[in-house]
Amino acid sequence: MTDTFAAPATPPGESALAVVRACGPLVPRLLREALGLEPTPERARRARTAWYRDLAGGIVDQVVALHYPANRSPLGRELLELSLHGNPLLVDRILADLAARGCRPAEPGEFTRTAYLEGRLDLSQAEAVADLIRARSEAALRQSRQQLAGGLGREVQERVDELLALLAELEAYLDFPEEDLPPEAAARTIARCEHSLAALRAMIRTGEQRELLHRGIRTVLLGPVNAGKSRLLNRILGAERALVSAEAGTTRDYLQEPFALGPYPVQIYDTAGFREEGGALEAAGRERARELAATADFLLLVTDGTLRAPTDWEALLPAPPDPGRALLVRNKADLPAFGPDREDELPGVPRVALSAETGDGFDAFLQTWEDQLRGGLLADAESRVLYNRRHILHLQHSLASLERAREALGDALSPEWIVPEVRAALDDLGAIVGHVDNEDMLDVLFGEFCIGK
């Protein structure tokens, strides 16, 4: 609270502008002494141009200064933001002068941590700041913005409110240990518990979707040799990433490349094809392909549509594909020998026909692929809150505690056995956003029940 810390808020290197921030009680003095500006309330949060002068009185640079008083600051403390010319020498000179005036270097994440400690952000919103910076797709950006706006905290608070109501009801009966919960109260409590359990399970299921949006959907191109997987990869990426040849078995090992499919990030893998007469190197490549397929989020199953014999997918796939996580791509639609679809091949798996050579059907393929992700793996991901690994861990612990409470309720145990489990569930929910206020539980308790009646 007594320290003032400072740091650049823009990456190092030359640029048109650079931003330096300082936070702490020295900020008003910095305004007066380094910039010649008065920290008056009417000029708070207003951009002002000034010359920054060092302790010796020498001009360092002309800057644009923004002063945020503590009561109007996004960090909850005095904050100064300086926009200067983006020369690293100027940034270093201003940081050195701020240090000479009593400012220490900020620790990693200290500005955001300060906002959390001062109650300007909850813990999930603080995490969203880092997510917003690291997002690599439009869908991930939307999720981070939703979390930063407090969407995750509001959903968690709904669960907290439900458990506080449940706990208040149970706490009320602790004052009367000789009495059991009446049947109607027990039924109401069980219904509340069941509702919260269902909500927690739904929240936990979003963990995989968030992981997919931030690390990318692992998508494996799989198929026999010479089916055109590498040519399809090149068309997807819009570049000659993989060598293409009429000779079978060109790809011996897998290739990996990032790709944006509409708003979704994809990590796409091109793998070695399958043929019986291949050598040891091709066999090793096929084994790697099977290993990748076993851990893939999505499969693009590429087949040569000019061949009459069905592809031996059992030799390529470690298990039958999930129709919601696979797309059968019938390639070489430009050739005269391209035949009709074989409905007995991978029944239930959606399919498209295209020519990776000419591009015919390619746009329809991309749209089908995107629609399949939106309606399957990432169903509702764009409209709801998604939880990261830390959140999921606490949600799982909360769920386990609440399941034990539900079991105890079903066994008609005394509230004194159930209350600790509900409190434990609340503690884990509180850890997601950073706190649970026990006063909230008391407000619910005294607001809904009259203990002395």
N, C-alpha and C positions, 0 to 999 in steps of 0.2 A: 504493500500500500504506500510505502514511503519512497520507493524507488521510481525513477523515471528511466524507461528503456527506449531504445531507438534501433531502427533497422531499415534497410531498403525494402520496398514492397514490390519492386519490379526486378526481373532477372538481370544478372550482370551482362555487361557488353554495351556497345554503342547503340543508341536508339534516339528517336526524336525527343522523347521525354523519359524522365525517371521520377520515381516517387519515393520519398523518405518519410517515415512515420516516427513520431515520438509520443509516448504515452506516460503520464504521471504528473505529479504535483509541480514539476519544474516548467510545465508547458506555458503558463501565463508569463513567466519571467523570460522564457525563450522568445515569445512574441515581442515583448518590449525591447529586450537587449539585442537580439540578433536580427530582428526584422523591423524594429521601430513601429510596431503596431500595438494598439491598445486592445486588450481582450474584453471589449464591451459586449453586453448581452445582445444589443441590437445588431451587432455585426457577427454574431456567432453563426457558424455554418454557412457563411458567405465567402466566396472566393475573393481574395485581395492580392494585388500585385505588390511586391516589395523587393528590395535589395537585401540579400542575406550577407551580413557582415560578420567576420570572425572576431575572436576576442581582441585581436590587435586592431580592429577597426577596418581591416581590408575587405573589399568587396569580393565575394566568392561567385555569386551568380544572381541573376534576376529570377525570382521564383513566384509561383502562385501559392498562397497559403490559405489553408482551411482550418479554422479552429472549432473544435467541438467541446463545449463545457461539459463537465462530468454529468450534469443532469440532462443533457441532450446528446450525449455521446453514444455511438453504437457499442462502445466498450464499457460504458458505465464509469469511466474515469476521463480526466482531461486528455484530449487527443489533438495532435497537430499533424497535418499532412502537408508536405511540401512537394510541389511539382516543379522540377527543374529541368534544365537541358540534359539530354541523356548521354553525357560524357562520363565514363567511369571515374575520371580524375575529379570531376566536380562532386560526384557522389561520395568519394572517399574523403574529400576535403570537408564536406558538410558533416559526415559521420565523425570525423576526427574532432571537429570543432564542438559537436554535441557532446562527445566524450569529455572534452576539456571543460565543458560547462556542467558536468556532473551526471550525464546520461550514460548508462551502461548498455552494452549490446544486448538486444533482445534474444531470448532463448527460442529454439524452434517451436513454432506454434503459440508463442506467448500472447500475441494479440488476441487470437481466438480463445485461448484459455482464460484470458482476463474477461472477455465478454461472457463466458460461461460462469466464472466465479462471481461476477457482478449480477448474474441473473438476466442478462440480455439474451442469452441463448440457453436452451437446455442441451444436454450432452449429445443427443441425437442431431440437433441442429449444428453443433460444433463439428461433429463428424461429417456432416453434409458439406461443409466448407471444403474439406480436403477432397471429398468425392467430386464436387463440382469442378475443381481444378484438374483432377485426373480423368474425368469422363472422356471416353473416346468415341461416343456415338450420340446421336440426337436423343435416343431413348434413354440413355444413361444420364444425359444432361437434364431431361425432364424429371426423372426420378430424383436427382440431387436437388433440383429447384423445389420440388414438392416437399422434400425432407427439410430443406433449409427454411421453408415457409411454415414449418411446424406441423406438417401433416402427420408425420410419424408420432410426434409427441401427443397430438390430439387423439389418435387412435389408441395409443397406450393408455392415455388418461381415461378413455371410455372403459377400458378393462379395469383400471384402478378403481374407478367409481363403482363399477359393478361389485368388485371384491370388497370395497369398503362397506357397501350396503349389506353384503353377506356377512362380513365380520361384525358390523354393528348389531345385526340381529342375533348372531351367536353370542356376542359379548353380553347382550342384555340378559340372556338366560344363565350366564355364569354366576350372577348374583343369587340365583335360586337353584343351587346344586341338587336339592332334593327333588326337583321337578324335571321330568323329561320334556323334550320338545313336543308340543302337541302335534297331532297328525297333520293338521292344516299348515302349521308353521314348518314342519319337516318337509312337506311336499313343496312348499314355496321355496324353501332353501335349496332343495335338490334341483328344482327347475332353474334357479339362478345359477347354481353350480354347473349344470349341464350346458346352459347357454354360454357361460364363460369358457368352458372347456372347448366347445365347438369353435368359438372365436379364436382362441389361442392356437388350435390346430390349423386353422386357416391362415393365421399369421405366419406360422412356422413354414408352411408350404411355399411361401413367397421367397424363402431364402435361396432356392435354386435359381429362380428367375433373376434375382438381383445379381447373383454370381455370373449368370450368362450375359447380362447387360454390361457388366464391368470387365470381365476377362475375355469375352467373345464366345460365340457359339462354336464349339469344336465340331466342324463339319468335314466328313471324310468322303472323298471321291473313291468309289470302289467299283470294280468290274473286271471283266476278262481283258486279256491283252488285246491291243488294237481296237478297243471299243471307242477310243477317242477321248479318254479322260483328260490327258494333258492338253489336247486342243481345246476342250471345254474349259479347263482351268485358265488357259491363256485368254479366252474370250471373256470369262468372268472378270478377270483382273484387268483386261484391256491392255495387256502387254505380253510380250513373248517371254514368259517366265520359265516355261518348261520346254525342253527340246521335243520336237514332233517329227516323227518319221513313219513311213509306211512299214518299216521293219518292226516286227513284233518284239515286245519286251524292251522298249526304249527306256522306260522308267524302272530303275533297279531299287531305288530307295525312295522314301517319301519326301515331298516338298511341302513347306508350310508357308502361307502368306496371309496377312490380314486383309479384310475386305469389308466394305459397308454395304449391306443389303437394305436399302431404304434407311430406316432409322436404327437398324440393328447391326451390332458389330459381329463379324464372323471371322473365325480362324479356320481357313480352309486347307485341307491336306490332300495332295495328289499321291496316290499309292501305286505300287507295282501291281500289274495285272497277273492273271492266273493262266498257266498252260502246263500241261503234263510234262512236255519235253524240255522245259526250262532247266537250266543248270543250278548249281548250288547257290550262286549269287542271287538268282531270281527267287529260289526257294526261301532264302533268308528275307528277301524283300516282301514276299507274300506273307511270311509269318509276322513281320512288322505291321503289315496292312491289317491282318486279323487282330493284332493287339490294339491298334488304333481304333478299329471298328468297335471293339469291345468297350472302349471308354468314350466313344463319340457321343455328342449330344444329338447329332443329326447325321443321316447318311444320304448321300447322293449316289444312287445305284445306277451306273452307266452301262448300257448294253448296246450291242451292235444290232440295229433294227433290220439289217440286210440278211442276217442269218436266220435260217428256219429252225434250227435246233435251239431249245431254251438254254439260257445260261445256267450253269451249275452253281447256284448261289450257296448251296450247302458247303461247297468247298471253299467259298470265299468268306462267308459270314460265320462268326462264332455262335450265333443264335438267330432264330427267325426275327426279322426286323419288326419293330413296333410301327404300325401304320401311321401313327401320329408323329413319328420321328424319322421318317424316310420318304424319299421321292424317287421313283423309278424314271430314269431319263433314257428314252429310246432315241439313240443318236443315228446320224447319217440319213436323215429324212430327205436329203437332196438327191440321193442315189436312186436309180430306177428299180433296183432290187429291194428297196425298202418295203417291208411287208406289213400286214395288219397286226394289230396288238394281240398278244397272246394273253387272254384273261386268266389263264391258269398259272401264269408266271407271277409269283408274289401276290396272290389275291388279297385285296383289301388295301394294298399300298397305292397311294395316288401316283399317277403317271403323266408324263408329257412327252411329246415328240418334238425333235428339233434337229437342226444341222449345225454342229459346232464349226463346220467349215465355212458355210455361207452366212450363218446368223439367222436363218429362217426359224421362226418359233422361239427365238432366244428371249425376246421381251416377255412373251407369255410364260416361259419357263421361270424367269425371275419373279414375275408377279405371283405365279402359283407357289413358288418357294416361300416368298414373303408372307403370303396369305396363310400358308400352312404353319409358319412360325407364330404368326399373330393369333391364330385360332387354336394352337396346340401348346407348344412349349411355353409361349409367352402370353397365353390367354389372360386377359384383364391386367397384364403387367403395366400397361400405360395409364390405367385409371385407378390404380390402388397403390398403397404404400408397400414398399419392399424392404426386407430386413437383412442386415449384414450378419456376418458370422458371430460377432459379439452379441448382437441382439438375439440371434437364434439360440445361442447357448443359454441366455437368461430366460428366454421364452420356454425352452425345453425344461429348465429347472422349475419354472413357475407352473408349467403344465403337470409335471410329476407331482409337485406338492398338492396341486388342486385335485389331481386324480386320487391321491391318498385321502384327501378330505371327502371326496365324493364316496369313496369306498366306506369310510367311517360313517358317513351319513346313511348309507344303505344298510349298514350293520346296526343302526340306531344307537351308536355310541354317544356318550355324553359330550356336550359342546367343548369341554375342556380338552378333549382329544383332537377336536377338529380345528379349533382356533389357531394353534401353532402352525398348522399346515397352511391355512389361509394367510396368516401373517408372512410365512416364508414365501408364498406365491406373490404377495404384494411387494416384498423386499426385492425380488428378482425383477419384477416389472419396474420398480422404482430405479433400479440400477441401469435400466436402458436410457432413461432420460436424465438420471443423475440424482434423484431424490424421491422419497415418499414422505409427505408431511403427516405425522400422526395426528396433528390437530384436525386434519380433514376427517379422519375416522371419528373423532369426538364430535365434530359438527354433525355428521350423519347420525351418530348415535343419539345425540340429544335432540336433533331435529325430527327424527322419526318415532322415537319412543319416549314415553314418560315413565322414568324408572320409579318414581314415587307413587304412581297411581295404583 
